[in-house]
Amino acid sequence: MDARLLHKLFGTEQRWQGPCSIILDAEAGIQTIGTDSIGASATKSYAPRLVSGRIAADSACLLADCSAMLVVQLQKLRQLTGEEIARQAVVIIDPSHVVAVEFFDYSPLGALGMQPPPTRANSHPGTSLRPV
C-alpha cells in the first residue's frame, strides 16, 4: 500500500485509530478455530489453526516518518478457574507489507475526501436506490 495513502488514513500526528484489521502480504496472524482439549489418558486434541495475513487491531498507529505501524491487540485468556486475564500485545509492522486496511465504520472516508454511500432502507437487493 502506498505510504501517502496510509498517511491519509492514519494521519501524520501519530494518533491511535480505533478498531480495524490490517491485512499483510505475509502469514502473520494465527487464529484458533474451536478449543484445545485434553481427553482421556491425557490425550491432547488441538483445534485447527487458521493462518492468514489478517491482524485484528484494537488500536493502530502509523509513525510520522512511516517507518513502522504499531498495532495493539487485547487478548483475553480464560483460566481453569473461570477467571479471565486480559493481556495487551503490541505488534510492530513494516508498512511496506500492508496490503489493505479494513475499518468497521465510515470514518476513514472523510480523510480520503469521500462521502459515505447512501444507506438502503427497506430496499431489496438488485433494485435501484430511491431518490431522497
N, C-alpha and C positions, 0 to 999 in steps of 0.2 A: 504494500500500500504506500502511496506517495506520502512523504513526510509533511508536505504542505496540507494535505487533506487531514492527516492526524492532528496537525496544529489547529485547523479549523474546528474539528470535532472536540478536542480536549483543551484548546486554548494554550496560550503561552505563559500563563500565570502560575503553572504547576498547581492547579486546583484539583481536588478529588472529584470525580464524576460518580454518579450513582450506579446502581447495578447494571451490568452489561455482560456480554460474552465476547471474549477476544478469540478470534479464530486464527490459528497459526498454520504455517506450511510445514509443521512437524508434528510428530505424535507425542504431544506433551501432556495431555490430560488423560487420567485413568479414572474410570467410574465403575463402581461395583453394581452389578445388576443382581439384586437379591441380597441374601445374607450368608455369611460363612457360618458353618455349624460344626459341632463335634458330636459324632454319633456314638453308637455302642462300641465298646472296646477302644475308645479314644480315636476312632476313625475320623479324620478331618475331611470335611467336604467344603470345597471352596466354590463360592459363587462365580459365575463368569465375569470377566473384566472386559470393559469396552474401552479401547484405546483410540483416542482421536486428537485432533488439533484444537478442540474447543475447550477453553478455560473459562469457567464461570467466575466472574469477578463481583464481589460485593462493592468494591470501590476500585477505581483505576485512575492513574495519574501519568501524564506524559511529562518527562523532564523538559525544561525550557530549551535546552540545546538539542533535543530529540535524540539523545544518546541511549535512552532506556525508557521503558514503560513499566511502571510499578503497579502490581495487581495485588489486592488484599482479598483473601478468601477466609470466610468464617467456617470452621469445621466443627460440627457438634458430634461428640463421641458419647455413646451411652455405655455406662459401666454395668457390670453384672448386678449391682445393687439397684439399678434403675436410674441412678443419678446421671445427669448429662453434664459433660465437661465441654466448654466452648474454648477452642483454640483459634488463633489467627495465624494464617500463613501468608507470607509475602513472597510473591513471585516476581523476579526481575526479568523482563523480556526485551530482546533486541527488536526495536521497531521495524527493522528491515524484514523480519519474518512474519509480521502481521499481515494477514490476507484480508480480513474483514472484521468489522466490529458490529455486534448486534445489540441494539438498545431496546428496552422494553417500553418506551414511550416515544412521543414525537419531539422531545426537547432538542435533539441534535439538528433537526431540520432548520431551525432558526439560524444556527451557526452557518448553515450552507445557503442561506437566503431563500429557503423554500417554505411554503405554507403546508400545513397538514392536509392530507387528502380529505375530500368530503366524506362524511360518515353516511352510511346507508341505514336508514331507519325504516323498518317494515318493508324492505325490498327483498326480492328473490334473486339468487344468483342467475346471471345471464340476462338480466333486464337492465335497461339504461337507468341512469340516475334521474330523479325527478328534479325539475328546476325549483330553486328555493324562492 
